Amino acid sequence: MDPTARDLIHRNTVGDAVRRMARLFRDRSALVFNERDWSFAALDRAADRVARHFAGMGLRPGDRIAAYGRNSDGFFITWLACVRGGFVHVPVNYALTGEELSYIVRQSGARLVVAGAALAGNLAGIDAASFIMEDIVPIALNPDAPVGLEPDLDDNSLGQIVYTSGTTAAPKGAMMTHKAMMSQYYSVIHGMDFAEADRALAALPLYHTAQTHAFTMPQLMVGTRTVLIEAPVPELVLRLIEQERITSFFAPPTVWISLLRHPDFAARDLSSLEKVYYGASIMPVPVLQELRQRLPRIRPYNCYGQTEIAPLATMLRPEEHDARPASCGRPCLNVETRVVDTDMNDVPPGTHGEIVHRSPHLLVGYWDKPAETAEAFAGGWFHSGDVGYFDEEGYLYIVDRIRDVINTGGVLVASREVEEVLFTHPAVSEVAVVGLPDDKWIEAVTAFVVLRPEHTVDEATLVAHARAHLAPYKLPKKVVFVDNLPRNTAGKLLKRELRKQYT
């Protein structure tokens, strides 16, 4: 047998998975955006047609294509075309402009930027060809375009370069292979109970790895119908849950809080919602408890991971929530996780250490950053940058990001512990605790608090509330009342912005 033909027989790229689900589910509804309803077969044809169009522009397998736009069917089809044609997809946060945008396009070596029309003006001075994302849909629907593309690539080919947020240095591009993404899809399908009968709502940004890879892609692989919207606007999310009888929805804690605080949460019929997923940042236990009280029929899933592991690492399943609601669960199907000290020794249960992983989900390295890659994989394990601990039964608990642990007077304080206590005060809607530079304390424990509507409380009262639950050195030295907390377009809280603004 010809070696090339043999490779195709065994190949398992993301583009191959799209073709398989098209042949399995055919003309059933797969993805809905605005008035357009794409079947599984139509998405497969769209991937071929747009991939061929990119090839006709002179692009070849391995070339990078940056996608810079808000959620749309055009954005998603651009992704499918990249994995079908062997191009490397580079999703870009649509909030980036100027040097931040230029850096990602330049550092990735993208030859083409597919941009939303509303964002095209931000590309001035970018050294790459550009294409308007809204033009993707007509190409995808062209009945005269040929289909059946077979690019020269295999499972170990790069499928995506995803840039980290860059909290203390320039963003790093995590290189994800087709093999890594497919391995993660199997873990997600196994652990998160995705099913053909599900009706999913996708509201978080597709440029963010959680929405695309932990939810939309593996859900499509099992036949789930997904309604895609541009952003998680509370009134729209709640209306669509009622209108479309949505059964499955993922959001980070900040979005769940915004839904709980919206008046439509009580006014809308949300009884169809069965599977509730949360992750991307730590969910305060009081918020989780409120969500379960107000929607008693839901089955909650806690999803923990990060960009570099595609992104799922561990999960806490619904039946495990009652006994340990603060845990992020156990490693998923294709992940091995340890908690170690600085010498890479396992620490005993209950002891804090750094969380490290081994998994086929993982990145193969950071694009053109060999030193950072070596540091991330020091000791033969991927270093997450998170502090946590295992309990006696092997359930993982996140203490904090290493950079968010506060050094106050030479003693380390986990910001999450302080936040959990402040969340239990009835006047508090949201809270973020950070360490700010202080001549006396090194870092002063500082709480930024958003109050619930029509509630008032002063600093002394909140500190007194915390004193009943925390050791004196953990108490906030200052409470700052704010109207809202900074977050990125994926809903993730940006503590670095608080440190930057108030230092």
Secondary structure, 3 states (H helix, E strand, C coil): CCHHHHHHHHCCCHHHHHHHHHHHHCCCEEEEECCEEEEHHHHHHHHHHHHHHHHHCCCCCCCEEEEECCCCHHHHHHHHHHHHHCCEEEEECCCCCHHHHHHHHHHHCCCEEEECHHHHHHHCCCCCEEEEHHHHHHHHHCCCCCCCCCCCCCCCCEEEEEECCCCCCCCCEEEEEHHHHHHHHHHHHHHHCCCCCCEEEECCCCCCHHHHHHHHHHHHHCCCEEEECCCCCHHHHHHHHHHCCCCEEEECHHHHHHHHHCCHHHHCCCCCCCEEEEECCCCCHHHHHHHHHHCCCCEEEEEEECHHHCCEEEEECHHHCCCCCCCCEEECCCCEEEEECCCCCECCCCCCEEEEEECCCCCCEECCCHHHHHHHCHHHCEEEEEEEEECCCCCEEEEEEHHHCEEECCEEECHHHHHHHHHCCCCEEEEEEEEEEECCCEEEEEEEEEECCCCCCCHHHHHHHHHCCCCHHHCCCEEEECCCCCECCCCCECHHHHHHHHC
